[in-house]
């Protein structure tokens, strides 16, 4: 386990999350960067249940994301040892990806790939295929519950923003 003072960049922590979620057979997940502050959240689907872990106590996005990773890592470790329960005090942070400066930053691009659910080196065809599947699954018109509909609208927005960022980066713009 890493220490709470890890200085890993967002892109490395997203790669660590991908590996962790693969190891624990998580069905789907998405990073949720805060838009107005350094907060970060990670939402994942496991056993048909969405779980959200978020952090805003750290001074940078990378440290808040690392905090989320460490909490999730411990939750999986505890579950593997038979510990169960409910997490309290988690906040869903609605937000999208906002590129900073000219072009797309490495962390923003890493977030976009993670939101789509693909590795950075995959083909455009694979990105399009996974993107279409996630949009179809998350479409808000397929549910009646207003709260779930809002959550899906937010997810569709993040998926669309992520796809735009990837397309922009792949086209060199």
DANOR-V618481 format. One record per residue. N is the residue number from 1. RES is the residue in three letters. PSI is psi in degrees with one decimal (NA if undefined). Layout:
<<N:RES:PSI> <N:RES:PSI>>
//
This chain:
<<1:UNK:142.6> <2:UNK:164.5> <3:UNK:163.7> <4:UNK:-11.3> <5:UNK:23.9> <6:UNK:137.7> <7:UNK:24.8> <8:UNK:140.3> <9:UNK:164.3> <10:UNK:-44.8> <11:UNK:-39.1> <12:UNK:-39.5> <13:UNK:-36.8> <14:UNK:-38.9> <15:UNK:-40.0> <16:UNK:-40.4> <17:UNK:-43.6> <18:UNK:-46.1> <19:UNK:-43.4> <20:UNK:-45.8> <21:UNK:-32.8> <22:UNK:-46.1> <23:UNK:-38.7> <24:UNK:14.6> <25:UNK:46.4> <26:UNK:133.9> <27:UNK:-37.9> <28:UNK:156.4> <29:UNK:162.0> <30:UNK:138.5> <31:UNK:146.8> <32:UNK:89.1> <33:UNK:141.6> <34:UNK:149.9> <35:UNK:-30.3> <36:UNK:-3.5> <37:UNK:-168.7> <38:UNK:8.7> <39:UNK:159.7> <40:UNK:145.9> <41:UNK:159.0> <42:UNK:126.7> <43:UNK:132.6> <44:UNK:151.7> <45:UNK:119.6> <46:UNK:126.3> <47:UNK:31.7> <48:UNK:4.4> <49:UNK:131.9> <50:UNK:135.4> <51:UNK:134.2> <52:UNK:129.9> <53:UNK:130.3> <54:UNK:157.9> <55:UNK:139.7> <56:UNK:6.7> <57:UNK:-20.0> <58:UNK:157.8> <59:UNK:-15.4> <60:UNK:159.2> <61:UNK:-42.7> <62:UNK:-39.0> <63:UNK:-36.0> <64:UNK:-40.8> <65:UNK:-41.1> <66:UNK:-37.8> <67:UNK:-44.8> <68:UNK:-45.2> <69:UNK:-46.1> <70:UNK:-38.5> <71:UNK:-47.0> <72:UNK:-42.0> <73:UNK:-44.7> <74:UNK:-38.7> <75:UNK:-44.2> <76:UNK:-41.0> <77:UNK:-46.8> <78:UNK:-41.9> <79:UNK:-37.9> <80:UNK:-20.0> <81:UNK:10.1> <82:UNK:10.2> <83:UNK:132.3> <84:UNK:177.1> <85:UNK:-171.6> <86:UNK:134.2> <87:UNK:135.0> <88:UNK:156.5> <89:UNK:27.6> <90:UNK:139.8> <91:UNK:130.0> <92:UNK:120.4> <93:UNK:110.3> <94:UNK:132.6> <95:UNK:164.2> <96:UNK:-174.5> <97:UNK:132.5> <98:UNK:108.2> <99:UNK:144.3> <100:UNK:134.1> <101:UNK:-171.8> <102:UNK:142.4> <103:UNK:-160.3> <104:UNK:129.3> <105:UNK:159.1> <106:UNK:-42.4> <107:UNK:-40.8> <108:UNK:-41.7> <109:UNK:-41.0> <110:UNK:-40.3> <111:UNK:-42.8> <112:UNK:-46.6> <113:UNK:-40.0> <114:UNK:-39.5> <115:UNK:-43.2> <116:UNK:-35.6> <117:UNK:31.8> <118:UNK:159.7> <119:UNK:149.9> <120:UNK:-29.3> <121:UNK:4.0> <122:UNK:164.2> <123:UNK:160.7> <124:UNK:-34.5> <125:UNK:-42.3> <126:UNK:-42.8> <127:UNK:-47.7> <128:UNK:-41.2> <129:UNK:-47.8> <130:UNK:-41.6> <131:UNK:-50.1> <132:UNK:-41.9> <133:UNK:-42.6> <134:UNK:-40.0> <135:UNK:-42.5> <136:UNK:-45.2> <137:UNK:-38.6> <138:UNK:2.6> <139:UNK:128.8> <140:UNK:-22.3> <141:UNK:-10.7> <142:UNK:4.2> <143:UNK:157.0> <144:UNK:-31.8> <145:UNK:122.0> <146:UNK:-38.0> <147:UNK:-44.5> <148:UNK:-36.7> <149:UNK:-44.0> <150:UNK:-42.1> <151:UNK:-40.0> <152:UNK:-36.3> <153:UNK:-41.2> <154:UNK:-41.7> <155:UNK:-43.2> <156:UNK:-41.6> <157:UNK:-46.0> <158:UNK:-41.0> <159:UNK:-44.2> <160:UNK:-42.7> <161:UNK:-42.0> <162:UNK:-44.6> <163:UNK:-41.5> <164:UNK:-42.1> <165:UNK:-45.1> <166:UNK:-45.8> <167:UNK:-42.7> <168:UNK:-44.7> <169:UNK:-39.5> <170:UNK:-28.5> <171:UNK:-2.6> <172:UNK:17.8> <173:UNK:NA>>
//
